[in-house]
């Protein structure tokens, strides 16, 4: 889970709860840098140069 800067943490927590309600696949990368636009990358589809993929 990538949270970005420690800003809007309450909004990020709500966004994370909503994402987890969708049951992402184990190993997915969840990005909440912008809590109004959460992103979920399936396992193995991380960004280039990223340890996730």
C-alpha positions, 0 to 999 in steps of 0.5 A, spaced: 500 500 500 502 506 497 500 512 501 504 518 499 505 524 503 502 524 510 496 528 508 489 527 508 490 521 512 483 520 514 481 520 506 486 515 505 483 511 510 476 511 507 479 510 500 483 504 503 477 501 506 473 502 500 478 498 496 479 493 501 471 492 500 472 490 493 477 484 495 483 486 491 487 480 489 492 478 494 499 481 492 496 487 488 499 494 489 494 499 492 496 506 491 492 512 495 497 518 493 490 521 491 485 519 495 479 521 490 483 516 485 485 510 488 489 505 484 490 498 484 495 494 480 494 486 479 500 482 482 506 482 477 503 489 474 508 494 478 511 500 474 518 499 471 523 499 476 519 497 481 520 491 486 512 490 485 513 488 478 
